[in-house]
Amino acid sequence: MAIQYIQPGKPNQNAFIERFNRTFREELLDPNLFLRLDDVREAAHTWMIEYNEHRPHDALGDRTPAEFRLLTPVSSTSHLST
């Protein structure tokens, strides 16, 4: 399978990542001035935990990903065999 890149000037071909990029930029990068790359990494890590574990998402019925994971039935394909 070959990698298929989006066409230049057509960000709507990958709307999910474009939406995430906008949220990340508006909530973390734009309001802060970072002096060191390690500061960016630490802030991004903290933001990512908040985004993935504590913030309700419209697409998940206003549940956090952690809540949604608990309510979703486990399928045999979601676990790695040992």
C-alpha positions in Angstrom: 0.0 0.0 0.0 1.5 3.4 -1.0 1.3 6.5 1.2 -1.3 8.9 -0.2 -0.6 12.5 0.7 -3.2 15.1 0.7 -3.1 17.5 -2.2 -1.5 20.9 -1.5 -4.1 23.5 -0.6 -6.7 20.8 0.2 -6.6 20.4 4.1 -10.2 19.2 4.0 -8.9 15.9 2.7 -7.7 15.2 6.2 -10.2 17.1 8.3 -9.8 15.1 11.5 -6.1 15.9 11.9 -6.6 19.5 10.7 -9.2 19.9 13.5 -6.9 18.4 16.1 -4.0 20.6 14.8 -6.1 23.7 15.2 -7.2 22.8 18.7 -3.6 22.1 19.8 -2.4 25.3 18.3 -5.1 27.5 19.7 -5.1 26.0 23.2 -1.4 25.3 23.8 0.9 26.9 21.3 -0.6 30.3 20.6 -1.2 31.4 24.2 2.3 30.5 25.4 5.8 31.6 24.8 8.2 28.7 25.4 11.9 29.4 26.0 13.1 25.8 25.8 12.0 22.8 23.8 11.7 20.7 27.0 9.1 23.2 28.2 7.0 22.6 25.0 7.3 18.8 25.5 6.2 19.0 29.1 3.2 21.3 28.3 2.2 19.1 25.4 2.3 16.0 27.5 0.2 17.6 30.2 -2.3 18.9 27.5 -2.4 15.5 25.9 -3.4 13.8 29.1 -6.1 16.4 29.7 -7.4 16.0 26.1 -7.4 12.2 26.1 -8.4 11.4 29.7 -10.4 14.3 31.2 -12.1 16.4 28.4 -15.5 15.4 27.1 -15.6 14.9 23.3 -18.7 15.6 21.2 -17.9 12.5 19.0 -18.1 10.3 22.1 -21.4 11.5 23.3 -19.9 14.2 25.6 -17.9 11.5 27.4 -14.2 11.5 28.1 -12.2 8.9 26.2 -11.6 7.2 29.5 -15.4 7.0 30.2 -16.1 5.8 26.6 -13.5 3.1 26.9 -15.2 1.7 30.0 -18.6 1.7 28.2 -17.3 0.1 25.0 -17.6 -3.7 24.8 -14.2 -5.4 24.5 -13.7 -7.2 21.2 -11.2 -10.0 20.7 -9.3 -7.8 18.2 -8.6 -5.1 20.7 -6.3 -7.2 22.7 -2.9 -8.5 21.9 -2.3 -12.2 22.4 0.4 -13.1 24.9 
